[in-house]
Amino acid sequence: MKIWGHRGAYSSAPENTLNGFQMAAEVGADGVELDIQLTKDREIVVIHDETVDRTSDGQGWVKDFTLSEIKKLNFNKSGRTGPLFMEVPTLAEVLELLKPTGLTINIELKTGVIYYDGIEPVALKLVEKYGLSNRVIWSSFNHYSIQKIKLLEPSARTALLCGGGVLVTGEQCEKVGAEALHPSVHMLRYPALAEDCHKRGILIRPWTVTNEDDLQLARQLGVDAVIVNKIDWAKGI
């Protein structure tokens, strides 16, 4: 069972920052999960929310900032680790940082609230440019985005995300050509889910595992990876 860092090293560094991804590599994660969106000038930035309000000292929608504008915001809002000022990284910057680490990179396409038209081919080209196609897994709550990734690059590895009480099945993964299911961790307690996925050859990687009971359940069910906030804690157990 692999250990992937949620948005980098979520519990130890500001989420989706270069410092967080570097820390995840240093503490021995097997992979990292990150989120991508498009700026006003169609640059791909790594950020979870559709607005910058929660994670930076600014306000507004990601889609309304140019890259140069969003780069002026401080994404180390809490100031709990150094340096005190951290920029939002571009996907290119993250790929360059992670390339020598060997980590698996789970890129979540944040196209569920705002559909960033054309984000899929731009992201695919960037990953290809850095020679990381064999280390990237594409996921999204928007299953049309996953279909588009597979249409553009049939060899791409993909996963359907599910949560919020909406259960996605292994059969649905098969229908869109996704090799994996990334369910909210509490969905592992639905009796048939893991068994059905295993029968169909669908990989399972739950998010976000935060307690020992859930971690042990994931292990017992034979999931392929867990996405966690505390990497060293999960590795220790």
N, C-alpha and C positions, 0 to 999 in steps of 0.2 A: 504494500500500500504506500503510494507516494504522498509526500507532504508538500502542498502548494501554499504559498503565501498570498493571502487575500489583499489585493491592492498593494502588493509589496510586503512590507513588514508592518502590518496595520497597527499592532500594539506597541511598536517601538519607534516608529517614525511617521511623519505625516503621510497620509495615503496617496498613492499614485505619484510619488516624487522620485527623482533619481536617487536621492539618499535612501528612501525606503526600499527600492529595488536592489541597491547595492548591499544594504543590510541583510535583505532576504538571502542573497547569495552567500554572504559571509557567515551566516548562522546555519547554513547547510540545507536550505530548502531544495526540493527537487524541481520546483517550478514556481511561477508567479502568475497571478491573475491580474488583469488590468482592463480599463475601460476606455473606449475611444469615441470622440465626437469631432465635429467639424466647426472651425471658426468661420467668420464672415467671409474671409478670403480663401476659404476651402483648404486650410491647413489642418492636419489631424493632430489633435492634442489629447493627452491622456488625463481624463478627469471623469469621475463617476456621475455627479449630478448634472442636470441640464442647465443649472445656474451656478454661478461662482460663489453665491452667498455663504454657504455653510463652510466651505473649505478655504476661502481666501478673505482678504480684507476689502474686497470689492463687492459689487452688486450687479446683477444682470444675467441675461442668458448668454451661454457660451456662443451661440450662433450669431450674436450681435456684436461680438468683439472681433477685431482683426488679431492676427497672431502677435503683432508688436504691442497692441493694447493689452491683451490678456497676459503677456509676459511681464508687464509692469506690476501686476498684482502679486501679493505675498501669499503663497500657499502653505506657509508655516504659521498659520493663524494663531495657534496656541503657544508657539515659541518654546515647546517642551524639549526640543533637541536643536543642536546647531547644524548648519548656520541659521541665524535668525531669519534670513530672507531666502525663500525657495521659490523658484519659478515653476509654473506648470510646464511639464516636459512635452515635447512633440513625440509622436510615435517613433520618428527617426532617431531621436536622441536616446530613447529607451532601448531600441533595437541595437544601437551602437554600443550602449553600455552592457547589455546582456549577451551580446554575441560571443565574447570569450568565456562566459561562465558555464555554458553547456546546459543551462536551465531550460525546461519546457516553458513556453510562453502562451498563456491562455488569453487571447484578445476577445473581449466582449464588445460587440457592436451595439452601442446605445441608440438604437433606432426605434425604440418602443413608444416614446413620448413624442419625439420629433424625428420625422423620417429624413435623415440626411441623404438626399438623393445623390447617388454616385460615390458614396463613401467606400463601398465594397471594392470596386476596381482600384481606387487610389491606394487603399490599404494593402491589397494583394500585391500591387507593384512595389510598394515599399519593402514588404517582407521578402519578396523575390530579389530585390536590389541588394539586400543585406545577406542573401544566401541562407535564410532561416525558414524556408517553407517547410522543411521536415521537422522543425521544432515548434511550430505554431499550431495551436488549436483555436478555431473560431467558434464563438458561442454567441447566442442572442436569445432574448425573450421574443423577438420578432422573427418568426420562423421563415418569413419571406426573405429576410436578409441572409439566412443560412442557405435557402434555396438558390439565391443569387450567387453566393460564394461558390457553391457546387457547380452552378451553370458556367461560371467564368473559369473555374479551376477545379475540374472533377477530382483531382487527386488531393485536394485540400481536406484536412481533418476537421470535422465539425461536431458541434454539440448543441442540443436544444436545452435551454434554461427553463425551469419552472419554479413557481413559488406563489405565495399569496393565496394559497388554497386552491390553486388551479393545477391539477395533476396532469402531467404529460406522460404518455406510456411509451414502452419500447416500440410498439407498433407504429406510433406517430413518428418516431425517429426514423424507422425504416422508410416511411412514405416520403420523407424529404431527403433521404440519403445521409442522415446524420449518424455518425458512428458511436455517439455517446449521448448520455443524458446527464445534465447537471441539475439535480433537484435541491430544493431547500432541504436541510438536514432532517427536519421533522417528518418529511415525506418518506423517509426510510422506514418509518414505523407502519406504513401501509403494507400489509402482509405480502401482497403479490408482486409489488414493484420490482424488488431486486431479483426475485426468482424469474419473473418474466423477461427482464433485461438480459439476465445470464443465458436463458434459453435461446434468445434471439441474437446473442453475440454483441449486445449493446453494452458499452462500458458505462460505469456509473461513477460520478465524482461529485459528492454532495458539498454544499456550502451552507452556512459558514459554521464549522464545528468548533464549539466553544467550551464544551465540558467533557469530562472523562467518560460518562455514560454513553454519550453520542459517538465519541471516538471509538470506544470498544464495540458498540453496535455496528458501526461502519466496518470495522475490522472483521467481526464475525460474519457479516453479510458478504464479505469478499469484494468490497468496492475497490476501484483501481487507484483512486486518489481522494484525498480530503483537502478542502480549501479551508484554511485556518487563519485566525488572527495572530495566534502565538505559536510561531514555528518551533522555537526551542522547546516549549512545553509539550507540543505534540510529538516531537522527535524523542523526547525523554520518556514519554509513556510508551 
